[in-house]
């Protein structure tokens, strides 16, 4: 048995591109439901989407 077989950090499956795209689509839908226009949501990157979902009180500051 190799040393890496028990190391879960190296044996975990990687996230696929399709799964990431699906998550981003779900995040965009949630942002639109919070009141952001769809055009603005499409222009946001993933980090901005996650920030606004975790802290919805920041939406008026970032989206004008």
Secondary structure as UniProt FT lines:
FT   HELIX           3..5
FT   HELIX           8..11
FT   HELIX           17..33
FT   TURN            34..35
FT   HELIX           38..43
FT   HELIX           46..54
FT   HELIX           56..58
FT   HELIX           59..62
//
